[in-house]
Amino acid sequence: MNSAHFSQAAHVFLGRSLPEEGHVVGYASIISKFEFRIPLPDQISMVCSRNKKYENAQWRVFPDKYLPEDNSETEEIVALYRQLVFALKYEGVNLLVFSQLVKHYNEIMLTQLVNIEPEGQYSRRIWFLIEWISGKELSGKEKLTKRSYIPIIDNTLQYSIEGEKSSRHLVINNLPGTIDFCPLIRKSEKLERYISENYSEKKGAYLNGLRKDIVQRASAFLLLKDSKASFTIEGESPKSKRAARWGQAIGQAGSKDLSKEELIRLQQIVIENERFIEMGFREKGGFIGEHDRSSGEPLPAHISAKWEDLDKLVAGLLSTNEKLLNSNLDAVLTATVVAFGFVFIHPFEDGNGRIHRYLIHHVLAKKRFSQQGMIFPVSSSILDHLDDYRSVLEAYSNPLLDFIEWEETEDHNVNVLNDTLDYYRYFDATKQAEFLYDCVHDTIENIIPNEVSYLTNYDEFKRYLDDEFEMPDKLVALLVRFLDQNEGELSKRAREKEFASLTETEVGEIERNYKSIFRAK
């Protein structure tokens, strides 16, 4: 057996400067020791030589008493076990690391690993995860005698579901997913604060007491606005008819169950011209990015899942979606897992982004988060925070580019050469969840109330124009548009053309009333 040095003392660890003198421990030390070709965790754990304990976006720092016993006399499998115990205790579950361990060790070694402390809670969790990921039982595992069950996910560290008991391991499988698709989300101060706000009840407060016609008009406008925003995010400016058609699909979100057939139907609605697109699930590689101007070589910013893995990944996503919809997991966290998981897999040649955002609507509707009869225009908020949106997409995609091996095809596409399945089914979705909750907060606090307020003000201004000038609806709409565009004042051109019949005194009165109604509230 090899001697082990998992805990690494260094000033710089795989490109990151340590915030203190000390040793890197936990999952990062395991990844480095075995040279696993997977991204490092967003937060790396280290034990420092001083009595300090704190964390930031990149590091968890512990005092030296937390250092797992690990020296030249320690057998590798024992040292690994101690690092895994530390990781499970303080970092949570990292399915990518466990998937790599299953590939790295043979059954004899894995059995030895889980028999180090066979009755211990961490040993049982490790044992379950190894068998869950590998899909087969370790034949040499000793029978347990304890009868107390412990959860796989520590819900003080990560979000979980109710779970099911596994009598073989005496654990509760509360993983929020299935073997073929199980992203995990860490508990953070931001997410806990948002969840405690209980937006699922707060979301309808701004509608209480409003006239039904105001709610209906606001919903219709926001539906079209959300549809247009989803196209704009993709760099497209669709015709009104096309945007309205997609808006109609968004308005029906949650009315149908997700299936492979339903996803294909949605793509057919999104893609107006099929002449240059191969519809349906890809049967070739895919990437997002540019091509070199001179050679045509692909310059990927994101590489899609291998087309050979799509059946398993999409089936896994659909099963996990069903599982989470019937669980106690927060609606926005569920939408994060399903929608971002879909866009990272990127199963279609085109249309993935808009369907990804549709899936947010779908999950929120299924979880009864969205207000009945009122679309939840989250794409509008995403468009307003486009740089942040790109950042959370890149937070997933960029680290993977170092681990995906590919070659250029004759048509300047990519052909992935290595096994990449686990990258798309086991990832940390914390950053994406925080971003989506930011957008939900913005939508509830600003976008919907602002639209409702605008329509209420519009109606009040229209009543004033009706009473004073008997102005037809079409001309009222034109007048308001001009005033909106020109800081509440009517331009010289508008005064001389469309509204030449108004006197200077009347124009001044209209402008004062507009500013009083639209800006004073």
C-alpha positions as CSV (number, residue, x, y, z in Angstrom):
1,M,0.0,0.0,0.0
2,N,1.3,3.5,-0.8
3,S,2.0,6.0,1.9
4,A,-0.2,9.0,1.8
5,H,0.1,12.7,2.0
6,F,-3.3,14.1,1.1
7,S,-3.1,17.2,3.2
8,Q,-0.8,19.6,1.2
9,A,1.2,22.4,2.7
10,A,1.7,25.1,0.1
11,H,1.5,28.9,-0.5
12,V,-0.3,28.3,-3.8
13,F,-2.6,25.4,-4.5
14,L,-3.5,24.6,-8.1
15,G,-3.5,28.3,-9.0
16,R,-5.1,29.7,-5.9
17,S,-3.1,31.6,-3.2
18,L,-3.8,30.2,0.3
19,P,-5.2,32.9,2.6
20,E,-3.1,31.5,5.6
21,E,-0.2,29.2,6.2
22,G,-1.4,25.7,6.5
23,H,-2.6,22.6,4.7
24,V,-5.3,22.0,2.0
25,V,-7.7,19.3,3.1
26,G,-10.9,17.6,2.1
27,Y,-12.2,17.1,-1.4
28,A,-9.6,19.4,-3.0
29,S,-6.7,17.4,-1.4
30,I,-8.2,14.2,-2.8
31,I,-8.7,15.7,-6.3
32,S,-5.0,16.8,-6.2
33,K,-3.6,13.6,-4.8
34,F,-5.2,11.4,-7.4
35,E,-5.1,14.0,-10.2
36,F,-8.8,13.6,-10.9
37,R,-9.8,15.4,-14.0
38,I,-12.7,17.3,-12.4
39,P,-13.1,21.0,-11.3
40,L,-12.2,22.0,-7.8
41,P,-15.0,22.9,-5.4
42,D,-15.9,26.6,-5.3
43,Q,-14.8,26.6,-1.7
44,I,-11.6,24.8,-0.7
45,S,-11.0,23.8,2.8
46,M,-7.7,24.4,4.6
47,V,-6.3,23.9,8.1
48,C,-4.1,26.8,9.2
49,S,-1.3,26.8,11.7
50,R,-3.1,29.5,13.8
51,N,-6.2,29.3,15.8
52,K,-8.5,30.8,13.1
53,K,-11.8,29.7,11.7
54,Y,-13.6,31.6,9.0
55,E,-14.8,31.3,5.4
56,N,-15.1,33.4,2.2
57,A,-16.2,32.8,-1.4
58,Q,-13.1,30.7,-2.1
59,W,-11.9,29.2,1.2
60,R,-13.0,27.5,4.4
61,V,-10.3,28.0,7.0
62,F,-10.1,25.8,10.1
63,P,-7.8,25.8,13.2
64,D,-4.9,23.2,13.3
65,K,-6.9,20.8,15.6
66,Y,-9.1,20.0,12.6
67,L,-6.2,18.6,10.5
68,P,-6.9,14.9,9.5
69,E,-4.2,12.5,10.6
70,D,-2.1,12.0,7.5
71,N,1.6,11.2,7.5
72,S,4.1,9.0,5.7
73,E,3.2,6.1,8.0
74,T,-0.5,6.2,7.2
75,E,-1.8,3.8,4.6
76,E,-3.4,5.5,1.6
77,I,-6.8,4.0,2.1
78,V,-6.9,5.1,5.8
79,A,-5.7,8.6,4.9
80,L,-8.3,8.8,2.2
81,Y,-11.0,7.7,4.7
82,R,-10.0,10.5,7.1
83,Q,-10.1,13.1,4.3
84,L,-13.6,11.8,3.3
85,V,-14.8,12.0,6.9
86,F,-13.6,15.6,7.1
87,A,-15.2,16.5,3.8
88,L,-18.6,15.0,4.6
89,K,-18.5,16.7,8.0
90,Y,-17.6,20.2,6.8
91,E,-18.1,20.4,3.0
92,G,-21.0,18.1,2.3
93,V,-21.4,15.6,-0.5
94,N,-19.4,15.9,-3.7
95,L,-20.8,13.4,-6.1
96,L,-18.1,14.1,-8.8
97,V,-15.4,13.1,-6.3
98,F,-17.2,9.9,-5.4
99,S,-17.8,9.0,-9.0
100,Q,-14.0,9.3,-9.6
101,L,-13.2,7.2,-6.6
102,V,-15.5,4.4,-7.9
103,K,-13.5,4.5,-11.1
104,H,-10.1,4.8,-9.4
105,Y,-10.3,1.8,-7.0
106,N,-11.3,-1.8,-7.5
107,E,-13.9,-3.5,-5.4
108,I,-11.5,-4.9,-2.9
109,M,-10.1,-1.5,-2.1
110,L,-13.5,0.1,-1.9
111,T,-14.6,-2.6,0.5
112,Q,-11.6,-2.0,2.6
113,L,-12.4,1.7,2.6
114,V,-15.9,1.2,4.0
115,N,-14.8,-1.4,6.5
116,I,-12.4,0.9,8.3
117,E,-15.2,2.0,10.7
118,P,-18.0,-0.2,9.5
119,E,-20.6,0.9,12.0
120,G,-19.7,4.6,11.8
121,Q,-22.1,7.1,10.3
122,Y,-19.5,8.5,7.8
123,S,-18.5,5.0,6.8
124,R,-22.1,4.1,6.1
125,R,-22.6,7.3,4.0
126,I,-19.4,6.5,2.0
127,W,-20.6,2.9,1.5
128,F,-24.0,4.1,0.3
129,L,-22.6,6.7,-2.1
130,I,-20.1,4.2,-3.6
131,E,-22.9,1.6,-4.3
132,W,-25.4,4.2,-5.4
133,I,-23.0,5.7,-8.0
134,S,-21.6,2.3,-9.2
135,G,-25.0,0.7,-9.3
136,K,-23.7,-2.5,-7.7
137,E,-23.2,-3.9,-4.2
138,L,-19.8,-4.5,-2.7
139,S,-19.8,-8.2,-2.2
140,G,-17.3,-8.2,0.7
141,K,-19.1,-5.6,2.9
142,E,-19.9,-6.8,6.4
143,K,-23.4,-6.8,7.7
144,L,-24.3,-4.0,10.1
145,T,-25.9,-4.4,13.5
146,K,-26.9,-0.8,14.4
147,R,-30.5,0.2,13.8
148,S,-30.3,4.0,13.8
149,Y,-30.6,5.8,10.4
150,I,-28.5,8.8,9.4
151,P,-29.1,11.0,6.3
152,I,-26.8,11.1,3.3
153,I,-27.0,14.9,2.9
154,D,-26.3,16.9,6.0
155,N,-29.1,19.6,5.6
156,T,-27.1,22.1,7.6
157,L,-24.6,22.1,4.7
158,Q,-26.7,21.3,1.6
159,Y,-30.3,21.3,0.5
160,S,-32.0,17.9,0.6
161,I,-35.4,16.2,0.2
162,E,-37.4,14.0,2.6
163,G,-35.6,10.8,1.5
164,E,-36.1,7.1,1.7
165,K,-34.5,4.6,4.1
166,S,-31.9,2.2,2.8
167,S,-32.0,-0.8,5.2
168,R,-28.8,-2.2,3.8
169,H,-26.7,0.9,4.7
170,L,-28.9,2.2,7.6
171,V,-29.0,5.6,5.9
172,I,-31.7,7.9,4.6
173,N,-31.2,8.7,0.9
174,N,-32.2,12.3,0.9
175,L,-30.3,13.2,-2.2
176,P,-32.3,15.7,-4.3
177,G,-32.0,13.7,-7.5
178,T,-31.4,10.4,-9.2
179,I,-28.3,8.5,-10.2
180,D,-28.5,9.9,-13.7
181,F,-29.0,13.6,-12.7
182,C,-28.3,15.0,-9.2
183,P,-26.9,18.6,-9.0
184,L,-26.4,19.8,-5.4
185,I,-26.9,23.2,-3.8
186,R,-24.9,24.4,-0.8
187,K,-26.7,26.4,1.9
188,S,-25.5,30.0,1.8
189,E,-26.5,33.1,3.8
190,K,-28.1,34.6,0.7
191,L,-30.2,31.5,-0.1
192,E,-31.3,31.1,3.5
193,R,-32.3,34.8,3.7
194,Y,-34.3,34.5,0.5
195,I,-36.1,31.3,1.5
196,S,-36.9,32.8,4.9
197,E,-38.6,35.7,3.1
198,N,-41.2,33.1,2.0
199,Y,-41.7,34.6,-1.5
200,S,-44.2,31.9,-2.4
201,E,-46.7,33.7,-0.2
202,K,-45.4,37.2,-0.7
203,K,-45.6,37.0,-4.5
204,G,-49.3,37.9,-4.6
205,A,-49.4,40.7,-2.1
206,Y,-49.1,43.5,-4.7
207,L,-52.2,42.1,-6.5
208,N,-54.6,42.2,-3.6
209,G,-57.4,44.7,-4.0
210,L,-56.6,45.5,-7.7
211,R,-59.2,45.5,-10.4
212,K,-59.4,42.3,-12.4
213,D,-58.9,44.1,-15.7
214,I,-55.6,45.7,-14.4
215,V,-54.3,42.2,-13.4
216,Q,-55.3,40.8,-16.8
217,R,-53.7,43.6,-18.8
218,A,-50.5,43.5,-16.7
219,S,-50.3,39.7,-17.2
220,A,-50.7,40.1,-21.0
221,F,-48.0,42.8,-21.3
222,L,-45.6,40.9,-19.0
223,L,-46.1,37.7,-21.0
224,L,-45.1,39.4,-24.2
225,K,-42.3,41.3,-22.5
226,D,-40.9,38.1,-21.1
227,S,-41.0,36.4,-24.5
228,K,-39.2,39.2,-26.2
229,A,-36.6,39.3,-23.4
230,S,-35.9,35.6,-23.9
231,F,-35.2,36.2,-27.6
232,T,-33.1,39.3,-26.9
233,I,-30.9,37.4,-24.4
234,E,-30.1,35.1,-27.4
235,G,-29.2,38.1,-29.5
236,E,-32.4,37.9,-31.6
237,S,-35.1,40.5,-32.4
238,P,-38.1,38.4,-33.3
239,K,-41.2,39.7,-35.1
240,S,-44.1,40.4,-32.9
241,K,-46.0,37.4,-34.2
242,R,-43.1,35.0,-33.3
243,A,-42.7,36.6,-29.8
244,A,-46.5,36.3,-29.2
245,R,-46.4,32.6,-30.2
246,W,-43.6,31.9,-27.7
247,G,-45.4,34.1,-25.2
248,Q,-48.5,31.9,-25.6
249,A,-46.3,28.8,-24.9
250,I,-44.9,30.5,-21.7
251,G,-48.4,31.3,-20.6
252,Q,-49.2,27.6,-20.6
253,A,-46.1,26.6,-18.6
254,G,-47.0,24.0,-16.0
255,S,-50.1,22.8,-17.7
256,K,-48.3,19.8,-19.3
257,D,-45.9,17.4,-17.7
258,L,-42.3,17.4,-19.0
259,S,-41.3,14.6,-21.3
260,K,-38.9,14.1,-24.2
261,E,-41.8,14.7,-26.6
262,E,-42.8,17.9,-24.8
263,L,-39.3,19.3,-25.0
264,I,-39.3,18.6,-28.8
265,R,-42.7,20.3,-29.1
266,L,-41.3,23.4,-27.3
267,Q,-38.3,23.4,-29.7
268,Q,-40.7,23.4,-32.7
269,I,-42.4,26.4,-31.3
270,V,-39.2,28.3,-30.7
271,I,-37.6,27.6,-34.1
272,E,-39.6,29.3,-36.8
273,N,-37.4,28.4,-39.8
274,E,-36.2,24.8,-39.8
275,R,-34.4,25.0,-43.1
276,F,-30.9,25.2,-41.5
277,I,-31.5,23.5,-38.2
278,E,-31.5,19.7,-37.5
279,M,-34.5,19.5,-35.2
280,G,-34.8,17.2,-32.2
281,F,-32.1,15.9,-29.9
282,R,-28.6,16.2,-31.3
283,E,-26.9,13.3,-33.1
284,K,-23.6,15.1,-33.2
285,G,-21.4,17.3,-30.9
286,G,-22.3,20.8,-29.9
287,F,-20.7,23.9,-28.4
288,I,-21.3,27.5,-27.7
289,G,-18.7,30.0,-28.8
290,E,-17.1,31.4,-31.9
291,H,-15.1,30.2,-34.9
292,D,-11.6,31.4,-35.8
293,R,-12.1,33.9,-38.6
294,S,-9.3,32.5,-40.8
295,S,-9.3,28.8,-40.1
296,G,-12.9,28.2,-39.0
297,E,-11.6,26.3,-35.9
298,P,-14.1,26.1,-33.0
299,L,-13.4,28.4,-30.1
300,P,-15.7,27.0,-27.4
301,A,-16.9,28.9,-24.4
302,H,-19.2,25.9,-23.5
303,I,-19.1,22.3,-24.7
304,S,-22.4,20.5,-24.7
305,A,-22.9,17.0,-23.4
306,K,-21.9,14.2,-25.8
307,W,-24.9,13.3,-28.0
308,E,-24.4,9.6,-27.1
309,D,-25.1,10.6,-23.4
310,L,-28.3,12.6,-24.1
311,D,-30.8,9.7,-23.7
312,K,-29.4,9.0,-20.2
313,L,-29.0,12.6,-19.2
314,V,-32.4,13.8,-20.4
315,A,-34.1,10.8,-18.8
316,G,-32.3,11.5,-15.6
317,L,-33.3,15.2,-15.7
318,L,-36.9,14.3,-16.3
319,S,-36.9,11.8,-13.4
320,T,-35.3,14.2,-11.1
321,N,-37.8,16.9,-12.1
322,E,-40.7,14.7,-11.2
323,K,-39.0,13.7,-7.9
324,L,-38.3,17.3,-6.9
325,L,-41.8,18.5,-7.9
326,N,-43.2,16.0,-5.4
327,S,-40.7,17.0,-2.7
328,N,-40.4,19.7,-0.1
329,L,-37.5,21.3,-1.9
330,D,-38.0,25.1,-2.4
331,A,-39.5,26.0,-5.8
332,V,-36.7,28.4,-6.9
333,L,-34.0,25.8,-6.0
334,T,-36.0,23.1,-8.0
335,A,-36.2,25.5,-11.0
336,T,-32.5,26.1,-10.7
337,V,-31.6,22.4,-10.8
338,V,-34.0,21.6,-13.7
339,A,-33.5,24.7,-15.9
340,F,-29.8,25.2,-15.5
341,G,-29.2,21.4,-15.8
342,F,-31.0,21.5,-19.1
343,V,-29.0,24.4,-20.6
344,F,-25.7,22.9,-19.5
345,I,-26.6,19.6,-21.2
346,H,-27.7,21.6,-24.3
347,P,-29.6,18.7,-26.0
348,F,-30.7,20.6,-29.1
349,E,-28.8,22.3,-31.9
350,D,-30.8,25.4,-31.3
351,G,-33.5,26.7,-28.9
352,N,-31.9,25.5,-25.7
353,G,-31.7,29.0,-24.0
354,R,-35.3,29.9,-24.5
355,I,-36.5,26.4,-23.4
356,H,-34.2,26.7,-20.4
357,R,-36.0,29.9,-19.3
358,Y,-39.3,28.3,-20.1
359,L,-38.4,25.5,-17.6
360,I,-38.1,28.1,-14.9
361,H,-41.7,29.2,-15.6
362,H,-42.7,25.5,-15.8
363,V,-41.3,24.5,-12.4
364,L,-42.5,27.7,-10.6
365,A,-46.0,27.0,-12.0
366,K,-45.9,23.3,-11.0
367,K,-44.7,24.2,-7.5
368,R,-47.6,26.8,-7.3
369,F,-45.1,29.6,-6.9
370,S,-46.4,31.7,-9.8
371,Q,-49.6,33.7,-9.2
372,Q,-52.6,32.1,-10.9
373,G,-53.3,34.1,-14.1
374,M,-50.1,36.1,-13.8
375,I,-47.0,35.2,-15.7
376,F,-43.8,35.5,-13.7
377,P,-41.5,37.5,-16.0
378,V,-38.1,36.2,-14.8
379,S,-36.5,36.6,-18.3
380,S,-37.1,40.3,-18.1
381,S,-35.0,40.4,-14.9
382,I,-32.4,38.1,-16.5
383,L,-32.1,40.6,-19.4
384,D,-31.6,43.4,-17.0
385,H,-28.8,41.5,-15.3
386,L,-27.3,40.0,-18.4
387,D,-23.6,40.2,-17.3
388,D,-24.5,38.4,-14.1
389,Y,-26.4,35.8,-16.1
390,R,-23.4,35.1,-18.3
391,S,-21.1,34.9,-15.3
392,V,-23.1,32.1,-13.6
393,L,-23.2,30.2,-16.9
394,E,-19.5,30.6,-17.3
395,A,-18.9,29.6,-13.6
396,Y,-20.1,26.1,-14.7
397,S,-18.7,26.0,-18.3
398,N,-15.2,27.6,-18.0
399,P,-13.7,25.2,-15.4
400,L,-14.8,22.2,-17.5
401,L,-13.0,23.3,-20.7
402,D,-9.7,22.1,-19.1
403,F,-11.0,18.6,-18.7
404,I,-12.9,18.0,-21.9
405,E,-10.8,16.5,-24.8
406,W,-12.1,17.2,-28.2
407,E,-11.2,17.4,-31.9
408,E,-12.4,19.5,-34.7
409,T,-14.8,17.9,-37.2
410,E,-14.9,18.5,-41.0
411,D,-17.8,20.9,-40.5
412,H,-15.9,22.8,-37.8
413,N,-17.9,21.3,-34.9
414,V,-16.5,19.5,-31.9
415,N,-16.2,15.8,-31.3
416,V,-15.7,15.0,-27.6
417,L,-13.1,12.2,-27.1
418,N,-13.3,11.5,-23.3
419,D,-16.0,10.4,-20.9
420,T,-17.8,13.6,-19.8
421,L,-21.2,12.2,-18.5
422,D,-20.6,13.0,-14.9
423,Y,-19.8,16.7,-15.5
424,Y,-23.4,17.2,-16.6
425,R,-25.2,15.2,-13.9
426,Y,-23.2,16.0,-10.8
427,F,-22.4,19.6,-10.4
428,D,-22.7,22.4,-7.7
429,A,-25.6,24.7,-8.6
430,T,-25.2,27.2,-5.7
431,K,-24.2,30.2,-7.8
432,Q,-27.0,29.6,-10.3
433,A,-29.5,29.3,-7.4
434,E,-28.4,32.6,-5.9
435,F,-28.6,34.3,-9.3
436,L,-32.1,33.0,-10.0
437,Y,-33.3,34.0,-6.5
438,D,-31.9,37.5,-7.2
439,C,-34.0,37.6,-10.3
440,V,-37.1,36.3,-8.5
441,H,-36.6,39.0,-5.8
442,D,-36.2,41.7,-8.5
443,T,-39.3,40.5,-10.3
444,I,-41.4,40.5,-7.2
445,E,-40.1,43.8,-5.7
446,N,-39.8,45.8,-9.0
447,I,-40.8,44.4,-12.3
448,I,-44.4,43.3,-11.6
449,P,-45.3,46.1,-9.2
450,N,-43.9,48.7,-11.6
451,E,-46.0,47.3,-14.4
452,V,-49.2,47.2,-12.3
453,S,-48.4,50.8,-11.0
454,Y,-47.9,52.0,-14.6
455,L,-51.2,50.6,-15.8
456,T,-53.0,52.1,-12.8
457,N,-51.4,55.5,-13.5
458,Y,-52.2,55.1,-17.2
459,D,-55.9,54.6,-16.5
460,E,-56.0,57.7,-14.2
461,F,-54.3,59.8,-16.9
462,K,-56.6,58.5,-19.6
463,R,-59.7,59.4,-17.4
464,Y,-58.3,63.0,-17.2
465,L,-57.8,63.2,-21.0
466,D,-61.3,61.7,-21.6
467,D,-62.9,64.3,-19.2
468,E,-61.0,67.3,-20.5
469,F,-60.5,66.5,-24.2
470,E,-62.6,63.5,-25.2
471,M,-59.5,62.0,-26.7
472,P,-59.8,58.6,-28.5
473,D,-57.9,55.6,-27.0
474,K,-55.5,55.3,-29.9
475,L,-54.5,59.0,-29.6
476,V,-54.1,58.6,-25.8
477,A,-51.7,55.7,-26.3
478,L,-49.7,57.7,-28.8
479,L,-49.6,60.8,-26.5
480,V,-48.4,58.7,-23.5
481,R,-45.8,57.0,-25.6
482,F,-44.4,60.4,-26.7
483,L,-44.4,61.7,-23.1
484,D,-42.7,58.5,-21.8
485,Q,-40.0,58.9,-24.4
486,N,-39.3,62.6,-23.8
487,E,-39.2,62.9,-20.0
488,G,-42.8,64.0,-19.7
489,E,-42.7,66.7,-22.3
490,L,-44.2,66.8,-25.8
491,S,-41.6,67.3,-28.5
492,K,-41.9,70.2,-31.0
493,R,-42.5,67.8,-33.8
494,A,-45.4,66.1,-32.0
495,R,-46.9,69.5,-31.1
496,E,-46.8,70.6,-34.8
497,K,-48.0,67.3,-36.3
498,E,-50.0,64.7,-34.3
499,F,-51.2,67.2,-31.6
500,A,-51.3,70.4,-33.6
501,S,-54.9,70.9,-32.5
502,L,-53.8,71.5,-28.9
503,T,-53.0,75.0,-27.6
504,E,-49.7,75.8,-25.8
505,T,-51.7,76.2,-22.6
506,E,-53.4,72.8,-23.0
507,V,-50.0,71.1,-23.8
508,G,-48.6,72.6,-20.6
509,E,-51.5,71.4,-18.6
510,I,-51.3,67.9,-20.0
511,E,-47.5,67.7,-19.3
512,R,-48.1,68.9,-15.7
513,N,-50.8,66.3,-15.1
514,Y,-48.7,63.5,-16.7
515,K,-45.8,64.3,-14.3
516,S,-48.1,64.5,-11.4
517,I,-49.7,61.2,-12.0
518,F,-46.7,59.1,-13.3
519,R,-43.9,60.5,-11.1
520,A,-45.5,61.4,-7.8
521,K,-46.4,57.8,-6.9
